């Protein structure tokens, strides 16, 4: 048995230029030995995703204005989700929306300092600035309570000093292998596929977000963040998910080398089919349902894609959907569903000036123009189909900031507040569906306070936007060079 103050697990995800993502895990020596005996080095994602609660039960009282439209309640309206993914019922009062990078950063530091059993984190990368160092220092202080810079070297000292408690795992996509791995420069190898999940877990509380761990995400890069406080079952799910992906990742050693766990297939040296097959086998009123949605297409897992498609398919004329993505590049399927549905859509994306690639050197500097070209093509389709009254495109503006928010807010007929939201790492683009490892949650709630928080979050983002019209794309600053137009169809599936 572990001592009460010992850490069960600290999993932290980052990435270096050559590695798609990083997971770290802290546990005491006893638990590590026990895990080996249990054979936990095998990734058991399929059973994990199958452990769903029964479908949400019908709520006994009317849910907002849902009753006015003839439904039996929100949980009845969305109970089909439990047929596809795990379902967790929690009190709406335990869910809090964070609205700013500063709130996100402060919440992270505070909870690392007070966590007693485990900290589990997953992110695309860890930066190397002062704010990131303070976060790592918080982890070191927590560990002490229980006893050329890049993301890898930021965490290496913790691995060296706390070998029995710290695990750093670096995910490498099995799609980057052989000749492709030799030919693609390190700067561009993340286009093949990355670990894109963003989970920050402290004991039995968890933050789900699209934000990574670097100074811009703590200061002036707008994203979305939801804190689920004291939701043990949800926390356990994401802890197991991160551990499972970590088990098929490269393990950082104290001498700065990397190895695979014993018996695991190497992601780019081993057999591709074997790797994917092994991975697949690995008192208050509870008025809110949380559905974890995982997308790992390289490993054959498509939960998020299936649920998102069903949501967009079922969005009828009585519904309104506010959808946002920092990188607007819908898959063909999602675009077809939006253009062919009856629901009203308000789509928010980054203006060129708040795109994370704005002002970048070299080819990357043309990426905002490529997104402008994609947005214009979408807007032209809306106009050609006569859908201007139903589908509206908005652009986010904020001086000295960048925009990285993604997700959606779903309104049923007659409701002035959202009853459902999707929040997490997916961008609704080709990469999110086909290349990267992604996770988000669907929150279905009848809790008025939580609905109000979601409404305020949505308004905060959209109030900084302007609606796109045909004149938007005629402005001189929106001119897209011919070579960008020609190249965009060839590369749009890589960003």
BAZA-515506 format. One record per residue (C-alpha): residue number from 1; residue in three letters; x, y, z negated. Coordinates in steps of 0.25 Angstrom, whole numbers, always signed. Layout:
<nodes>
(node NUM,'ALA',(X,Y,Z))
...
</nodes>
This chain:
<nodes>
(node 1,'UNK',(+0,+0,+0))
(node 2,'UNK',(+5,+14,+4))
(node 3,'UNK',(+7,+24,-7))
(node 4,'UNK',(-4,+34,-8))
(node 5,'UNK',(+5,+46,-3))
(node 6,'UNK',(+12,+38,+8))
(node 7,'UNK',(+9,+41,+22))
(node 8,'UNK',(+1,+31,+30))
(node 9,'UNK',(+4,+37,+43))
(node 10,'UNK',(+9,+50,+50))
(node 11,'UNK',(+8,+49,+65))
(node 12,'UNK',(+12,+61,+73))
(node 13,'UNK',(+12,+62,+88))
(node 14,'UNK',(+22,+71,+96))
(node 15,'UNK',(+29,+69,+109))
(node 16,'UNK',(+42,+73,+115))
(node 17,'UNK',(+44,+76,+130))
(node 18,'UNK',(+47,+61,+133))
(node 19,'UNK',(+36,+55,+125))
(node 20,'UNK',(+21,+56,+126))
(node 21,'UNK',(+17,+57,+111))
(node 22,'UNK',(+22,+54,+97))
(node 23,'UNK',(+15,+47,+86))
(node 24,'UNK',(+21,+46,+72))
(node 25,'UNK',(+17,+38,+60))
(node 26,'UNK',(+20,+39,+45))
(node 27,'UNK',(+18,+27,+36))
(node 28,'UNK',(+24,+21,+24))
(node 29,'UNK',(+33,+8,+26))
(node 30,'UNK',(+22,-1,+20))
(node 31,'UNK',(+12,+3,+31))
(node 32,'UNK',(+22,+2,+42))
(node 33,'UNK',(+25,-12,+38))
(node 34,'UNK',(+10,-16,+37))
(node 35,'UNK',(+7,-10,+50))
(node 36,'UNK',(+18,-18,+57))
(node 37,'UNK',(+12,-31,+50))
(node 38,'UNK',(-2,-27,+56))
(node 39,'UNK',(+4,-25,+70))
(node 40,'UNK',(+0,-11,+71))
(node 41,'UNK',(+10,-8,+82))
(node 42,'UNK',(+0,-13,+92))
(node 43,'UNK',(-9,-2,+97))
(node 44,'UNK',(-23,-6,+94))
(node 45,'UNK',(-31,+5,+100))
(node 46,'UNK',(-42,-4,+106))
(node 47,'UNK',(-47,-9,+92))
(node 48,'UNK',(-45,+5,+86))
(node 49,'UNK',(-54,+11,+96))
(node 50,'UNK',(-64,+1,+94))
(node 51,'UNK',(-66,+3,+80))
(node 52,'UNK',(-78,+12,+81))
(node 53,'UNK',(-89,+14,+71))
(node 54,'UNK',(-103,+11,+75))
(node 55,'UNK',(-110,+22,+84))
(node 56,'UNK',(-114,+34,+77))
(node 57,'UNK',(-128,+33,+70))
(node 58,'UNK',(-139,+42,+73))
(node 59,'UNK',(-139,+54,+64))
(node 60,'UNK',(-152,+55,+56))
(node 61,'UNK',(-154,+70,+57))
(node 62,'UNK',(-154,+79,+69))
(node 63,'UNK',(-141,+83,+74))
(node 64,'UNK',(-141,+98,+77))
(node 65,'UNK',(-149,+101,+90))
(node 66,'UNK',(-146,+87,+96))
(node 67,'UNK',(-160,+83,+91))
(node 68,'UNK',(-166,+94,+99))
(node 69,'UNK',(-161,+88,+112))
(node 70,'UNK',(-167,+74,+108))
(node 71,'UNK',(-155,+67,+104))
(node 72,'UNK',(-154,+58,+91))
(node 73,'UNK',(-142,+65,+86))
(node 74,'UNK',(-128,+68,+90))
(node 75,'UNK',(-123,+54,+85))
(node 76,'UNK',(-133,+47,+94))
(node 77,'UNK',(-129,+56,+106))
(node 78,'UNK',(-115,+52,+105))
(node 79,'UNK',(-115,+39,+98))
(node 80,'UNK',(-110,+32,+111))
(node 81,'UNK',(-96,+37,+108))
(node 82,'UNK',(-95,+26,+97))
(node 83,'UNK',(-97,+16,+108))
(node 84,'UNK',(-83,+20,+113))
(node 85,'UNK',(-75,+25,+102))
(node 86,'UNK',(-74,+25,+87))
(node 87,'UNK',(-84,+33,+79))
(node 88,'UNK',(-81,+39,+65))
(node 89,'UNK',(-92,+46,+57))
(node 90,'UNK',(-87,+58,+49))
(node 91,'UNK',(-92,+70,+41))
(node 92,'UNK',(-92,+82,+50))
(node 93,'UNK',(-87,+90,+39))
(node 94,'UNK',(-74,+83,+40))
(node 95,'UNK',(-71,+88,+54))
(node 96,'UNK',(-65,+102,+56))
(node 97,'UNK',(-62,+109,+68))
(node 98,'UNK',(-48,+117,+68))
(node 99,'UNK',(-48,+129,+78))
(node 100,'UNK',(-34,+134,+79))
(node 101,'UNK',(-20,+128,+80))
(node 102,'UNK',(-17,+135,+67))
(node 103,'UNK',(-28,+127,+60))
(node 104,'UNK',(-23,+114,+67))
(node 105,'UNK',(-8,+116,+62))
(node 106,'UNK',(-12,+120,+48))
(node 107,'UNK',(-21,+108,+47))
(node 108,'UNK',(-10,+99,+52))
(node 109,'UNK',(+0,+104,+42))
(node 110,'UNK',(-9,+104,+30))
(node 111,'UNK',(-14,+90,+32))
(node 112,'UNK',(+0,+84,+35))
(node 113,'UNK',(+4,+90,+21))
(node 114,'UNK',(-8,+84,+14))
(node 115,'UNK',(-9,+70,+21))
(node 116,'UNK',(-6,+59,+11))
(node 117,'UNK',(-8,+46,+20))
(node 118,'UNK',(-6,+49,+34))
(node 119,'UNK',(-4,+59,+45))
(node 120,'UNK',(-6,+54,+59))
(node 121,'UNK',(-3,+64,+71))
(node 122,'UNK',(-4,+62,+86))
(node 123,'UNK',(+0,+73,+96))
(node 124,'UNK',(+6,+75,+110))
(node 125,'UNK',(+18,+82,+104))
(node 126,'UNK',(+25,+89,+92))
(node 127,'UNK',(+32,+102,+95))
(node 128,'UNK',(+45,+106,+89))
(node 129,'UNK',(+42,+120,+83))
(node 130,'UNK',(+41,+126,+69))
(node 131,'UNK',(+26,+122,+67))
(node 132,'UNK',(+28,+108,+72))
(node 133,'UNK',(+40,+107,+62))
(node 134,'UNK',(+31,+111,+51))
(node 135,'UNK',(+22,+100,+54))
(node 136,'UNK',(+33,+90,+54))
(node 137,'UNK',(+38,+96,+41))
(node 138,'UNK',(+24,+93,+35))
(node 139,'UNK',(+25,+79,+39))
(node 140,'UNK',(+39,+77,+33))
(node 141,'UNK',(+34,+83,+20))
(node 142,'UNK',(+22,+74,+20))
(node 143,'UNK',(+32,+62,+22))
(node 144,'UNK',(+41,+67,+11))
(node 145,'UNK',(+28,+67,+2))
(node 146,'UNK',(+27,+52,+5))
(node 147,'UNK',(+41,+50,+6))
(node 148,'UNK',(+81,+94,+102))
(node 149,'UNK',(+68,+95,+96))
(node 150,'UNK',(+56,+87,+101))
(node 151,'UNK',(+44,+80,+95))
(node 152,'UNK',(+51,+67,+93))
(node 153,'UNK',(+63,+74,+85))
(node 154,'UNK',(+53,+82,+77))
(node 155,'UNK',(+48,+70,+70))
(node 156,'UNK',(+61,+61,+71))
(node 157,'UNK',(+65,+66,+57))
(node 158,'UNK',(+53,+61,+51))
(node 159,'UNK',(+55,+48,+57))
(node 160,'UNK',(+69,+47,+52))
(node 161,'UNK',(+66,+52,+37))
(node 162,'UNK',(+52,+44,+36))
(node 163,'UNK',(+55,+32,+44))
(node 164,'UNK',(+45,+23,+36))
(node 165,'UNK',(+34,+34,+37))
(node 166,'UNK',(+35,+40,+50))
(node 167,'UNK',(+32,+35,+64))
(node 168,'UNK',(+34,+43,+77))
(node 169,'UNK',(+28,+36,+89))
(node 170,'UNK',(+30,+42,+103))
(node 171,'UNK',(+19,+38,+113))
(node 172,'UNK',(+24,+36,+127))
(node 173,'UNK',(+14,+34,+138))
(node 174,'UNK',(+15,+20,+145))
(node 175,'UNK',(+12,+27,+158))
(node 176,'UNK',(+26,+34,+158))
(node 177,'UNK',(+35,+23,+162))
(node 178,'UNK',(+45,+18,+172))
(node 179,'UNK',(+49,+26,+184))
(node 180,'UNK',(+38,+37,+180))
(node 181,'UNK',(+45,+39,+166))
(node 182,'UNK',(+58,+41,+173))
(node 183,'UNK',(+53,+51,+183))
(node 184,'UNK',(+44,+60,+175))
(node 185,'UNK',(+51,+71,+168))
(node 186,'UNK',(+50,+71,+153))
(node 187,'UNK',(+43,+85,+154))
(node 188,'UNK',(+32,+78,+162))
(node 189,'UNK',(+31,+64,+157))
(node 190,'UNK',(+19,+68,+148))
(node 191,'UNK',(+10,+69,+160))
(node 192,'UNK',(+10,+54,+161))
(node 193,'UNK',(+3,+52,+147))
(node 194,'UNK',(+5,+57,+133))
(node 195,'UNK',(+0,+54,+119))
(node 196,'UNK',(-10,+66,+118))
(node 197,'UNK',(-18,+62,+106))
(node 198,'UNK',(-18,+73,+95))
(node 199,'UNK',(-22,+68,+81))
(node 200,'UNK',(-17,+73,+68))
(node 201,'UNK',(-21,+65,+56))
(node 202,'UNK',(-19,+67,+41))
(node 203,'UNK',(-24,+56,+31))
(node 204,'UNK',(-39,+55,+35))
(node 205,'UNK',(-40,+68,+42))
(node 206,'UNK',(-37,+70,+57))
(node 207,'UNK',(-35,+82,+67))
(node 208,'UNK',(-39,+79,+81))
(node 209,'UNK',(-34,+89,+91))
(node 210,'UNK',(-28,+91,+105))
(node 211,'UNK',(-17,+99,+99))
(node 212,'UNK',(-2,+94,+99))
(node 213,'UNK',(+8,+97,+88))
(node 214,'UNK',(+16,+110,+92))
(node 215,'UNK',(+16,+124,+89))
(node 216,'UNK',(+7,+129,+100))
(node 217,'UNK',(-4,+120,+95))
(node 218,'UNK',(-2,+126,+81))
(node 219,'UNK',(-3,+140,+85))
(node 220,'UNK',(-8,+144,+99))
(node 221,'UNK',(-13,+132,+107))
(node 222,'UNK',(-28,+130,+105))
(node 223,'UNK',(-33,+116,+103))
(node 224,'UNK',(-44,+109,+96))
(node 225,'UNK',(-42,+102,+82))
(node 226,'UNK',(-52,+94,+74))
(node 227,'UNK',(-49,+90,+59))
(node 228,'UNK',(-56,+77,+54))
(node 229,'UNK',(-55,+78,+39))
(node 230,'UNK',(-55,+65,+31))
(node 231,'UNK',(-60,+56,+42))
(node 232,'UNK',(-52,+44,+39))
(node 233,'UNK',(-58,+35,+50))
(node 234,'UNK',(-55,+45,+61))
(node 235,'UNK',(-41,+47,+55))
(node 236,'UNK',(-39,+32,+54))
(node 237,'UNK',(-43,+31,+69))
(node 238,'UNK',(-33,+41,+74))
(node 239,'UNK',(-22,+36,+65))
(node 240,'UNK',(-23,+22,+71))
(node 241,'UNK',(-24,+28,+85))
(node 242,'UNK',(-11,+36,+83))
(node 243,'UNK',(-4,+24,+77))
(node 244,'UNK',(-9,+15,+88))
(node 245,'UNK',(-3,+24,+99))
(node 246,'UNK',(+10,+26,+90))
(node 247,'UNK',(+11,+11,+90))
(node 248,'UNK',(+13,+10,+105))
(node 249,'UNK',(+22,+23,+106))
(node 250,'UNK',(+37,+24,+104))
(node 251,'UNK',(+42,+25,+90))
(node 252,'UNK',(+52,+36,+86))
(node 253,'UNK',(+64,+30,+78))
(node 254,'UNK',(+72,+38,+68))
(node 255,'UNK',(+84,+38,+78))
(node 256,'UNK',(+75,+45,+88))
(node 257,'UNK',(+73,+33,+97))
(node 258,'UNK',(+60,+27,+100))
(node 259,'UNK',(+55,+13,+100))
(node 260,'UNK',(+42,+5,+102))
(node 261,'UNK',(+35,-3,+90))
(node 262,'UNK',(+39,-17,+90))
(node 263,'UNK',(+30,-25,+100))
(node 264,'UNK',(+25,-13,+107))
(node 265,'UNK',(+26,-11,+122))
(node 266,'UNK',(+35,+1,+126))
(node 267,'UNK',(+26,+12,+133))
(node 268,'UNK',(+35,+14,+145))
(node 269,'UNK',(+45,+2,+145))
(node 270,'UNK',(+35,-9,+142))
(node 271,'UNK',(+24,-15,+151))
(node 272,'UNK',(+13,-4,+154))
(node 273,'UNK',(+1,-14,+153))
(node 274,'UNK',(+6,-20,+140))
(node 275,'UNK',(+8,-6,+133))
(node 276,'UNK',(-6,-2,+136))
(node 277,'UNK',(-12,-15,+132))
(node 278,'UNK',(-5,-15,+119))
(node 279,'UNK',(-10,-1,+116))
(node 280,'UNK',(-24,-4,+119))
(node 281,'UNK',(-24,-16,+109))
(node 282,'UNK',(-18,-8,+97))
(node 283,'UNK',(-100,+54,+10))
(node 284,'UNK',(-102,+67,+19))
(node 285,'UNK',(-112,+66,+30))
(node 286,'UNK',(-105,+60,+42))
(node 287,'UNK',(-111,+68,+53))
(node 288,'UNK',(-99,+67,+63))
(node 289,'UNK',(-94,+57,+72))
(node 290,'UNK',(-79,+56,+77))
(node 291,'UNK',(-76,+48,+89))
(node 292,'UNK',(-61,+46,+92))
(node 293,'UNK',(-58,+46,+107))
(node 294,'UNK',(-45,+40,+112))
(node 295,'UNK',(-40,+40,+126))
(node 296,'UNK',(-27,+32,+130))
(node 297,'UNK',(-29,+28,+145))
(node 298,'UNK',(-15,+23,+146))
(node 299,'UNK',(-19,+13,+135))
(node 300,'UNK',(-33,+10,+141))
(node 301,'UNK',(-41,+18,+130))
(node 302,'UNK',(-51,+28,+136))
(node 303,'UNK',(-60,+31,+124))
(node 304,'UNK',(-60,+46,+126))
(node 305,'UNK',(-62,+46,+141))
(node 306,'UNK',(-74,+37,+139))
(node 307,'UNK',(-81,+46,+128))
(node 308,'UNK',(-77,+59,+135))
(node 309,'UNK',(-83,+54,+148))
(node 310,'UNK',(-96,+49,+141))
(node 311,'UNK',(-97,+63,+134))
(node 312,'UNK',(-96,+71,+147))
(node 313,'UNK',(-105,+61,+154))
(node 314,'UNK',(-116,+62,+144))
(node 315,'UNK',(-115,+77,+143))
(node 316,'UNK',(-129,+81,+149))
(node 317,'UNK',(-136,+94,+152))
(node 318,'UNK',(-139,+95,+137))
(node 319,'UNK',(-125,+96,+133))
(node 320,'UNK',(-114,+106,+133))
(node 321,'UNK',(-99,+102,+133))
(node 322,'UNK',(-87,+112,+130))
(node 323,'UNK',(-75,+105,+135))
(node 324,'UNK',(-61,+110,+133))
(node 325,'UNK',(-47,+106,+138))
(node 326,'UNK',(-34,+114,+138))
(node 327,'UNK',(-30,+107,+151))
(node 328,'UNK',(-43,+106,+160))
(node 329,'UNK',(-41,+95,+169))
(node 330,'UNK',(-53,+86,+168))
(node 331,'UNK',(-53,+72,+173))
(node 332,'UNK',(-61,+69,+185))
(node 333,'UNK',(-71,+61,+177))
(node 334,'UNK',(-72,+72,+166))
(node 335,'UNK',(-74,+83,+177))
(node 336,'UNK',(-84,+74,+184))
(node 337,'UNK',(-92,+73,+171))
(node 338,'UNK',(-92,+87,+168))
(node 339,'UNK',(-96,+92,+182))
(node 340,'UNK',(-107,+81,+183))
(node 341,'UNK',(-113,+82,+169))
(node 342,'UNK',(-125,+90,+164))
(node 343,'UNK',(-118,+96,+152))
(node 344,'UNK',(-113,+111,+151))
(node 345,'UNK',(-98,+112,+150))
(node 346,'UNK',(-89,+123,+145))
(node 347,'UNK',(-75,+119,+148))
(node 348,'UNK',(-63,+126,+142))
(node 349,'UNK',(-49,+125,+147))
(node 350,'UNK',(-36,+133,+146))
(node 351,'UNK',(-34,+146,+154))
(node 352,'UNK',(-20,+145,+161))
(node 353,'UNK',(-15,+155,+150))
(node 354,'UNK',(-18,+145,+139))
(node 355,'UNK',(-14,+133,+146))
(node 356,'UNK',(-2,+126,+139))
(node 357,'UNK',(+6,+126,+152))
(node 358,'UNK',(+4,+141,+155))
(node 359,'UNK',(+18,+147,+157))
(node 360,'UNK',(+25,+134,+158))
(node 361,'UNK',(+38,+133,+166))
(node 362,'UNK',(+38,+124,+179))
(node 363,'UNK',(+27,+116,+184))
(node 364,'UNK',(+20,+116,+170))
(node 365,'UNK',(+17,+131,+172))
(node 366,'UNK',(+8,+127,+184))
(node 367,'UNK',(-1,+118,+175))
(node 368,'UNK',(-11,+130,+171))
(node 369,'UNK',(-13,+133,+185))
(node 370,'UNK',(-16,+118,+188))
(node 371,'UNK',(-26,+118,+177))
(node 372,'UNK',(-32,+131,+183))
(node 373,'UNK',(-33,+124,+196))
(node 374,'UNK',(-40,+112,+190))
(node 375,'UNK',(-50,+121,+182))
(node 376,'UNK',(-53,+128,+195))
(node 377,'UNK',(-56,+115,+203))
(node 378,'UNK',(-65,+111,+191))
(node 379,'UNK',(-72,+125,+191))
(node 380,'UNK',(-74,+124,+206))
(node 381,'UNK',(-81,+110,+205))
(node 382,'UNK',(-90,+116,+194))
(node 383,'UNK',(-94,+127,+204))
(node 384,'UNK',(-96,+118,+216))
(node 385,'UNK',(-105,+109,+208))
(node 386,'UNK',(-113,+121,+203))
(node 387,'UNK',(-110,+118,+188))
(node 388,'UNK',(-105,+132,+184))
(node 389,'UNK',(-117,+134,+174))
(node 390,'UNK',(-114,+120,+167))
(node 391,'UNK',(-99,+119,+168))
(node 392,'UNK',(-90,+131,+163))
(node 393,'UNK',(-75,+132,+162))
(node 394,'UNK',(-68,+141,+152))
(node 395,'UNK',(-54,+145,+150))
(node 396,'UNK',(-47,+147,+136))
(node 397,'UNK',(-39,+160,+134))
(node 398,'UNK',(-30,+164,+123))
(node 399,'UNK',(-18,+172,+124))
(node 400,'UNK',(-5,+165,+119))
(node 401,'UNK',(-13,+152,+116))
(node 402,'UNK',(-14,+139,+124))
(node 403,'UNK',(-26,+130,+125))
(node 404,'UNK',(-26,+115,+122))
(node 405,'UNK',(-40,+112,+117))
(node 406,'UNK',(-48,+101,+122))
(node 407,'UNK',(-61,+93,+119))
(node 408,'UNK',(-76,+96,+120))
(node 409,'UNK',(-88,+101,+112))
(node 410,'UNK',(-101,+94,+116))
(node 411,'UNK',(-115,+101,+114))
(node 412,'UNK',(-128,+94,+115))
(node 413,'UNK',(-141,+102,+119))
(node 414,'UNK',(-145,+113,+110))
(node 415,'UNK',(-133,+112,+102))
(node 416,'UNK',(-125,+125,+99))
(node 417,'UNK',(-113,+117,+93))
(node 418,'UNK',(-106,+105,+98))
(node 419,'UNK',(-109,+91,+93))
(node 420,'UNK',(-97,+84,+99))
(node 421,'UNK',(-83,+87,+102))
(node 422,'UNK',(-71,+80,+108))
(node 423,'UNK',(-58,+85,+102))
(node 424,'UNK',(-44,+79,+104))
(node 425,'UNK',(-33,+78,+114))
(node 426,'UNK',(-39,+75,+128))
(node 427,'UNK',(-40,+85,+138))
(node 428,'UNK',(-51,+79,+147))
(node 429,'UNK',(-40,+78,+158))
(node 430,'UNK',(-34,+66,+166))
(node 431,'UNK',(-22,+65,+156))
(node 432,'UNK',(-31,+64,+144))
(node 433,'UNK',(-39,+53,+150))
(node 434,'UNK',(-28,+45,+158))
(node 435,'UNK',(-14,+48,+153))
(node 436,'UNK',(-13,+52,+138))
(node 437,'UNK',(-17,+47,+125))
(node 438,'UNK',(-29,+55,+119))
(node 439,'UNK',(-38,+56,+108))
(node 440,'UNK',(-49,+65,+103))
(node 441,'UNK',(-62,+64,+95))
(node 442,'UNK',(-76,+66,+98))
(node 443,'UNK',(-84,+72,+86))
(node 444,'UNK',(-99,+71,+86))
(node 445,'UNK',(-105,+79,+75))
(node 446,'UNK',(-118,+84,+69))
(node 447,'UNK',(-111,+92,+58))
(node 448,'UNK',(-114,+106,+60))
(node 449,'UNK',(-102,+112,+54))
(node 450,'UNK',(-93,+103,+63))
(node 451,'UNK',(-101,+107,+75))
(node 452,'UNK',(-99,+122,+71))
(node 453,'UNK',(-84,+120,+70))
(node 454,'UNK',(-84,+113,+84))
(node 455,'UNK',(-93,+125,+90))
(node 456,'UNK',(-83,+135,+84))
(node 457,'UNK',(-71,+128,+90))
(node 458,'UNK',(-77,+128,+103))
(node 459,'UNK',(-81,+142,+103))
(node 460,'UNK',(-67,+146,+98))
(node 461,'UNK',(-61,+140,+111))
(node 462,'UNK',(-71,+144,+121))
(node 463,'UNK',(-72,+159,+116))
(node 464,'UNK',(-58,+160,+121))
(node 465,'UNK',(-62,+156,+135))
(node 466,'UNK',(-67,+162,+148))
(node 467,'UNK',(-76,+155,+158))
(node 468,'UNK',(-70,+151,+171))
(node 469,'UNK',(-76,+157,+184))
(node 470,'UNK',(-72,+156,+198))
(node 471,'UNK',(-65,+170,+196))
(node 472,'UNK',(-56,+164,+186))
(node 473,'UNK',(-49,+156,+196))
(node 474,'UNK',(-47,+167,+206))
(node 475,'UNK',(-39,+176,+196))
(node 476,'UNK',(-24,+177,+201))
(node 477,'UNK',(-19,+171,+188))
(node 478,'UNK',(-27,+158,+192))
(node 479,'UNK',(-20,+156,+205))
(node 480,'UNK',(-16,+142,+206))
(node 481,'UNK',(-4,+139,+216))
(node 482,'UNK',(-6,+130,+227))
(node 483,'UNK',(+4,+120,+222))
(node 484,'UNK',(-3,+119,+209))
(node 485,'UNK',(-16,+116,+216))
(node 486,'UNK',(-9,+105,+224))
(node 487,'UNK',(-2,+99,+213))
(node 488,'UNK',(-13,+99,+202))
(node 489,'UNK',(-21,+87,+208))
(node 490,'UNK',(-9,+79,+208))
(node 491,'UNK',(-5,+82,+193))
(node 492,'UNK',(-18,+85,+186))
(node 493,'UNK',(-18,+71,+180))
(node 494,'UNK',(-5,+74,+173))
(node 495,'UNK',(-9,+86,+165))
</nodes>
